[in-house]
């Protein structure tokens, strides 16, 4: 997950599904306030249903990169 924002959001070398979901909660309100309309993400298993639901609840559409497309993942 890459997001550029000022302030300390925390980081870890070994993110879990719970950790990325908490980061999504931290960013979800900020993103919706900024007018973000969609989030492009890869298909890593740590981006689970609760992660997506955080953004959906803020009106942000989730767009997943295609399966087995390393060039698309490099951009997202």
C-alpha positions as CSV (number, residue, x, y, z in Angstrom):
1,X,0.0,0.0,0.0
2,X,1.4,3.3,-1.0
3,X,0.0,6.6,0.1
4,X,1.7,9.9,0.4
5,X,0.4,12.1,3.2
6,X,2.0,14.4,5.8
7,X,2.4,13.3,9.3
8,X,3.2,9.9,10.8
9,X,1.0,7.0,9.8
10,X,3.2,4.2,11.0
11,X,5.0,1.6,9.0
12,X,6.0,-2.1,9.3
13,X,8.2,-4.5,7.4
14,X,5.6,-7.3,7.7
15,X,2.1,-5.9,7.2
16,X,-0.8,-8.1,8.0
17,X,-4.4,-7.9,6.9
18,X,-5.4,-6.2,10.2
19,X,-2.5,-3.7,9.8
20,X,-3.5,-2.6,6.3
21,X,-7.1,-2.4,7.3
22,X,-6.2,0.0,10.1
23,X,-4.1,2.1,7.7
24,X,-7.1,2.2,5.4
25,X,-9.3,3.5,8.2
26,X,-6.7,6.2,8.9
27,X,-6.7,7.2,5.2
28,X,-10.3,6.6,4.3
29,X,-11.7,9.8,5.8
30,X,-8.8,11.9,4.4
31,X,-9.2,10.5,0.9
32,X,-12.9,11.2,0.9
33,X,-12.4,14.7,2.2
34,X,-9.9,15.2,-0.7
35,X,-12.4,14.0,-3.3
36,X,-10.6,10.7,-4.1
37,X,-13.0,8.7,-6.3
38,X,-11.2,5.4,-6.7
39,X,-8.3,3.3,-5.3
40,X,-6.2,1.2,-7.5
41,X,-4.8,-1.8,-5.8
42,X,-3.2,-5.2,-6.5
43,X,-4.6,-8.6,-5.6
44,X,-2.5,-9.3,-2.5
45,X,-4.3,-11.4,0.0
46,X,-3.8,-8.9,2.8
47,X,-6.2,-6.5,1.1
48,X,-9.2,-8.4,2.3
49,X,-12.9,-7.6,2.4
50,X,-12.7,-5.3,5.5
51,X,-9.9,-3.3,3.7
52,X,-12.1,-2.7,0.7
53,X,-15.2,-2.0,2.8
54,X,-13.4,0.9,4.5
55,X,-13.0,2.7,1.2
56,X,-16.4,1.7,-0.1
57,X,-18.1,3.1,3.0
58,X,-16.4,6.5,2.0
59,X,-17.8,6.3,-1.5
60,X,-14.4,5.3,-3.0
61,X,-14.5,2.7,-5.8
62,X,-12.0,-0.1,-5.6
63,X,-10.2,-1.0,-8.9
64,X,-8.1,-4.2,-8.8
65,X,-5.2,-4.7,-11.2
66,X,-5.5,-7.6,-13.6
67,X,-4.4,-11.0,-12.6
68,X,-0.7,-11.8,-13.4
69,X,0.1,-8.5,-14.8
70,X,3.4,-7.4,-13.3
71,X,3.5,-4.2,-15.4
72,X,0.2,-3.1,-14.0
73,X,1.3,-3.8,-10.5
74,X,4.4,-1.7,-10.9
75,X,2.2,1.3,-11.7
76,X,-0.4,0.7,-9.0
